[in-house]
């Protein structure tokens, strides 16, 4: 089993889509506001700035490295066994760290290697001139074995996976020498993923829910409509009124109260505090069930949709 050297904080600061020019300050301000869990990734394109924010926060005495839980993710183009270590070393150099608390396979999708000097992060297109997403014949077990090597070296204190379904989890558990400790997936009241959560619990996997507020993360990408906001649902508004909390706090509390860690994203200082202030109240069992009943299996982050629309390649990973 992985070395659970410390517990992952239940609320993290999500770093997806935070622009480089404000990222270092956003990280610093998040740590100053009390966040100790930072959720990063190569693909977010801002790990250098994340590292600057972390370094400044530590230098100013806001925290120590040991106080922080820092997650990053292996991108699709580095799945081959000879590239996993290189990718992790690049992430560590950018973050100015000696180790990660958690390293995750970002997607169960393998793509051809793109050299760091050619383009970093490489995103979804191997060759911009072709303008199409390409795939590489790298089995997931090869990638996981290379992840285990990074764990053995102490470069990643824990390892895990993102965007895996139940079938992939069953398969992974059959061959993993070092078992994954965390599963990170999209989950919110419109996508409760109850069966996946149950399987994760059976395997003693901690679940981290990304996009815990649902549509809000996707409005600016035109991947969701404003009418899809869960914050406008009557049951959420009623709970917020009862508790004297915001609708967002109610939805975030629902996420942690069902046993998950969550990683909301914001760069607004007042929202940083608001998103962290969800531990001084509880939702009733009826409210928990009523919010869960909003489930419509609405997945906002689905390669089966965006890869075809943006990269001319149909590649679903969920049925």
C-alpha positions as CSV (number, residue, x, y, z in Angstrom):
1,X,0.0,0.0,0.0
2,X,1.2,3.6,-0.6
3,X,2.8,5.4,2.2
4,X,0.0,7.5,3.6
5,X,2.5,9.9,5.2
6,X,-0.3,12.4,5.9
7,X,-3.9,13.0,5.2
8,X,-5.1,14.9,2.1
9,X,-7.0,18.0,3.1
10,X,-10.7,17.8,2.2
11,X,-10.7,21.2,0.4
12,X,-8.0,21.9,-2.2
13,X,-7.2,24.9,-4.4
14,X,-7.8,23.9,-8.1
15,X,-5.2,25.4,-10.5
16,X,-6.9,24.6,-13.8
17,X,-7.4,27.7,-16.0
18,X,-5.6,30.1,-13.7
19,X,-3.7,32.5,-16.0
20,X,0.1,32.6,-15.6
21,X,0.2,36.3,-14.9
22,X,-1.9,36.0,-11.8
23,X,-1.1,32.4,-10.8
24,X,1.8,33.0,-8.4
25,X,-0.2,35.5,-6.5
26,X,-3.3,33.3,-6.5
27,X,-1.4,30.4,-5.0
28,X,0.2,32.7,-2.4
29,X,-3.2,34.2,-1.5
30,X,-4.7,30.7,-1.3
31,X,-2.1,29.5,1.2
32,X,-2.5,32.8,3.2
33,X,-6.2,32.1,3.3
34,X,-5.6,28.7,4.8
35,X,-5.4,26.3,1.9
36,X,-2.9,23.5,2.3
37,X,-4.0,21.3,-0.7
38,X,-2.9,22.5,-4.2
39,X,-4.1,20.6,-7.2
40,X,-1.8,21.1,-10.2
41,X,-1.0,19.5,-13.5
42,X,1.5,19.7,-16.3
43,X,-1.4,20.4,-18.7
44,X,-2.5,23.5,-16.9
45,X,0.6,25.3,-18.2
46,X,1.2,27.2,-15.0
47,X,3.4,25.0,-12.8
48,X,6.4,27.4,-12.9
49,X,4.1,30.1,-11.5
50,X,2.6,27.7,-8.9
51,X,6.1,27.0,-7.8
52,X,6.8,30.7,-7.4
53,X,3.8,31.1,-5.2
54,X,4.7,28.2,-3.0
55,X,8.2,29.3,-2.6
56,X,7.2,32.8,-1.6
57,X,4.6,31.5,0.9
58,X,7.2,29.3,2.5
59,X,9.8,32.0,2.6
60,X,7.3,34.4,4.2
61,X,6.6,31.8,6.9
62,X,3.0,31.1,5.9
63,X,3.6,27.4,6.0
64,X,6.3,24.8,5.6
65,X,6.7,22.3,2.7
66,X,5.5,19.6,5.1
67,X,2.3,21.5,5.8
68,X,1.3,21.4,2.1
69,X,-0.3,18.6,0.1
70,X,0.7,19.1,-3.6
71,X,-0.8,17.0,-6.4
72,X,0.2,17.0,-10.0
73,X,-0.6,14.9,-13.0
74,X,1.1,12.9,-15.8
75,X,0.0,14.1,-19.2
76,X,-1.1,11.8,-22.0
77,X,2.1,12.3,-24.1
78,X,4.3,10.9,-21.3
79,X,2.7,7.5,-20.8
80,X,5.5,5.4,-22.2
81,X,7.7,3.9,-19.4
82,X,10.8,5.9,-20.5
83,X,8.9,9.2,-20.3
84,X,7.0,9.0,-17.0
85,X,10.1,9.8,-14.9
86,X,11.1,12.6,-17.2
87,X,7.7,14.2,-16.9
88,X,7.7,14.0,-13.1
89,X,11.2,15.5,-12.9
90,X,10.1,18.4,-15.2
91,X,7.0,19.0,-13.0
92,X,9.2,18.9,-9.8
93,X,11.7,21.3,-11.4
94,X,8.9,23.7,-12.4
95,X,7.3,23.6,-8.9
96,X,10.7,23.8,-7.3
97,X,10.0,20.8,-5.1
98,X,11.8,17.6,-4.2
99,X,8.7,15.4,-4.1
100,X,5.0,15.4,-4.7
101,X,2.5,14.3,-2.2
102,X,0.4,12.8,-5.0
103,X,1.1,12.0,-8.7
104,X,-1.9,11.0,-10.9
105,X,-2.3,9.7,-14.4
106,X,-4.4,12.5,-15.8
107,X,-6.4,10.6,-18.4
108,X,-6.5,6.9,-19.4
109,X,-5.4,8.1,-22.9
110,X,-1.9,7.6,-24.4
111,X,-0.6,10.0,-27.1
112,X,2.7,10.2,-28.9
113,X,5.6,11.8,-27.0
114,X,6.3,15.5,-27.6
115,X,9.7,16.6,-26.6
116,X,9.8,19.3,-23.9
117,X,11.9,21.6,-26.2
118,X,9.3,21.3,-28.9
119,X,6.2,22.3,-26.9
120,X,5.4,22.3,-23.2
121,X,2.8,21.6,-22.2
122,X,2.0,19.7,-25.4
123,X,-1.8,19.7,-24.8
124,X,-3.9,17.4,-27.0
125,X,-2.5,18.0,-30.5
126,X,0.8,16.1,-31.3
127,X,1.5,18.1,-34.5
128,X,-0.3,21.4,-34.9
129,X,0.2,21.2,-38.6
130,X,-1.9,18.1,-38.7
131,X,-4.5,19.5,-36.3
132,X,-5.7,16.2,-35.1
133,X,-5.4,14.2,-31.9
134,X,-3.1,11.2,-32.3
135,X,-3.0,8.1,-30.1
136,X,-0.1,5.9,-29.0
137,X,-0.2,2.1,-28.4
138,X,0.9,2.3,-24.7
139,X,-1.0,0.0,-22.4
140,X,-2.1,1.5,-19.0
141,X,-0.3,-1.2,-17.1
142,X,3.1,0.0,-18.5
143,X,2.3,3.5,-17.4
144,X,1.3,2.4,-13.9
145,X,4.5,0.3,-13.5
146,X,6.5,3.5,-14.3
147,X,4.4,5.4,-11.8
148,X,5.4,2.7,-9.2
149,X,9.1,3.4,-9.9
150,X,8.5,7.1,-9.1
151,X,6.9,6.0,-5.8
152,X,9.8,3.7,-5.1
153,X,12.2,6.6,-5.6
154,X,10.2,8.8,-3.1
155,X,9.5,11.4,-5.8
156,X,5.8,10.8,-5.3
157,X,4.6,9.9,-1.8
158,X,1.4,8.5,-3.2
159,X,0.2,7.7,-6.7
160,X,-3.3,7.5,-8.2
161,X,-5.5,8.0,-11.3
162,X,-7.9,10.5,-12.8
163,X,-10.9,9.9,-15.0
164,X,-10.9,6.1,-14.6
165,X,-14.2,4.2,-14.8
166,X,-15.1,1.1,-12.8
167,X,-13.7,-1.3,-15.4
168,X,-10.3,0.4,-15.5
169,X,-10.2,0.4,-11.6
170,X,-10.9,-3.3,-11.4
171,X,-8.2,-4.0,-14.0
172,X,-5.7,-1.7,-12.3
173,X,-6.2,-3.3,-8.9
174,X,-5.5,-6.7,-10.5
175,X,-2.0,-5.8,-11.5
176,X,-0.9,-2.9,-9.3
177,X,2.1,-3.7,-7.1
178,X,1.7,-0.3,-5.4
179,X,-2.0,0.3,-5.1
180,X,-3.4,3.7,-6.0
181,X,-4.5,5.8,-3.1
182,X,-6.6,8.4,-4.8
183,X,-9.1,8.5,-7.7
184,X,-9.9,12.0,-9.0
185,X,-13.0,12.3,-11.1
186,X,-15.7,14.9,-12.0
187,X,-18.5,14.8,-9.5
188,X,-21.2,17.3,-8.4
189,X,-24.9,17.1,-7.8
190,X,-25.6,16.6,-11.5
191,X,-23.0,13.7,-11.7
192,X,-23.0,11.9,-8.5
193,X,-21.3,8.7,-9.8
194,X,-22.7,6.5,-7.0
195,X,-21.5,3.2,-8.4
196,X,-18.0,4.5,-9.0
197,X,-17.9,6.0,-5.5
198,X,-18.9,2.6,-4.1
199,X,-16.2,0.8,-6.0
200,X,-13.6,3.3,-4.9
201,X,-14.6,2.8,-1.3
202,X,-14.3,-1.0,-1.7
203,X,-10.7,-0.5,-2.8
204,X,-9.9,2.0,0.0
205,X,-9.5,4.8,-2.6
206,X,-9.9,8.4,-1.5
207,X,-12.0,10.2,-4.1
208,X,-11.2,13.8,-5.1
209,X,-14.1,15.5,-6.9
210,X,-13.1,18.0,-9.5
211,X,-15.6,20.6,-10.8
212,X,-17.5,20.2,-7.5
213,X,-19.8,23.2,-8.5
214,X,-20.6,21.6,-11.8
215,X,-21.3,24.0,-14.7
216,X,-19.4,27.0,-13.3
217,X,-16.0,25.7,-14.4
218,X,-17.2,25.3,-18.0
219,X,-19.3,28.4,-18.8
220,X,-16.2,30.3,-20.1
221,X,-15.3,27.4,-22.3
222,X,-18.8,27.2,-23.8
223,X,-19.1,23.6,-22.5
224,X,-22.1,24.5,-20.3
225,X,-25.0,26.9,-20.2
226,X,-25.8,29.4,-17.5
227,X,-29.2,27.6,-17.0
228,X,-27.3,24.5,-15.9
229,X,-26.0,26.0,-12.6
230,X,-26.8,23.8,-9.7
231,X,-26.7,26.9,-7.5
232,X,-30.1,27.9,-8.8
233,X,-31.8,24.7,-7.6
234,X,-34.6,25.2,-5.0
235,X,-33.2,22.5,-2.6
236,X,-29.8,24.2,-2.6
237,X,-31.3,27.7,-2.1
238,X,-33.5,26.4,0.7
239,X,-30.6,24.8,2.5
240,X,-28.5,28.0,2.1
241,X,-31.3,30.1,3.6
242,X,-31.7,27.7,6.5
243,X,-28.0,27.8,7.3
244,X,-27.2,31.4,6.5
245,X,-24.6,30.2,3.9
246,X,-24.2,30.7,0.2
247,X,-25.5,28.3,-2.4
248,X,-21.9,27.5,-3.3
249,X,-21.0,26.6,0.2
250,X,-24.0,24.3,0.4
251,X,-22.9,22.4,-2.7
252,X,-19.3,22.2,-1.6
253,X,-20.4,21.0,1.8
254,X,-22.5,18.3,0.1
255,X,-19.3,17.2,-1.7
256,X,-17.2,16.7,1.5
257,X,-20.1,15.4,3.6
258,X,-20.5,12.5,1.2
259,X,-16.9,11.6,2.0
260,X,-14.9,13.2,-0.9
261,X,-12.2,15.7,-1.1
262,X,-13.0,18.7,-3.4
263,X,-11.0,21.1,-5.4
264,X,-12.9,24.3,-6.2
265,X,-11.1,26.9,-8.3
266,X,-11.2,30.6,-7.9
267,X,-8.8,33.5,-8.1
268,X,-11.1,35.9,-6.2
269,X,-9.9,36.5,-2.5
270,X,-13.4,36.6,-1.1
271,X,-14.3,33.3,-2.8
272,X,-11.1,31.7,-1.5
273,X,-12.3,32.2,2.1
274,X,-15.9,31.3,1.2
275,X,-15.0,28.0,-0.4
276,X,-12.9,27.0,2.7
277,X,-15.6,28.0,5.2
278,X,-17.7,24.8,5.0
279,X,-16.8,23.0,8.2
280,X,-18.9,24.9,10.7
281,X,-22.3,23.5,9.5
282,X,-23.9,20.2,8.4
283,X,-26.6,19.4,5.9
284,X,-29.4,17.2,7.1
285,X,-29.8,13.7,5.7
286,X,-32.9,14.8,3.8
287,X,-30.9,17.7,2.3
288,X,-28.1,15.4,1.3
289,X,-30.5,13.0,-0.4
290,X,-32.4,15.8,-2.1
291,X,-29.3,17.3,-3.6
292,X,-28.1,13.9,-4.7
293,X,-31.5,13.4,-6.4
294,X,-30.5,16.2,-8.8
295,X,-28.3,13.7,-10.5
296,X,-28.8,13.6,-14.3
297,X,-25.5,12.0,-15.3
298,X,-24.5,15.3,-16.8
299,X,-20.8,15.2,-17.5
300,X,-19.2,18.5,-18.5
301,X,-15.6,17.2,-18.9
302,X,-16.0,14.4,-21.5
303,X,-13.3,13.5,-24.1
304,X,-16.1,11.8,-26.0
305,X,-17.5,15.3,-26.7
306,X,-14.6,17.8,-26.7
307,X,-12.0,15.7,-28.5
308,X,-14.2,15.4,-31.5
309,X,-15.3,19.0,-31.5
310,X,-11.8,20.5,-30.9
311,X,-9.4,17.9,-32.2
312,X,-11.2,16.1,-35.0
313,X,-11.0,12.8,-33.1
314,X,-13.8,10.8,-31.6
315,X,-12.4,9.2,-28.5
316,X,-14.9,8.5,-25.7
317,X,-13.7,6.9,-22.5
318,X,-17.1,6.8,-20.8
319,X,-20.1,4.9,-22.0
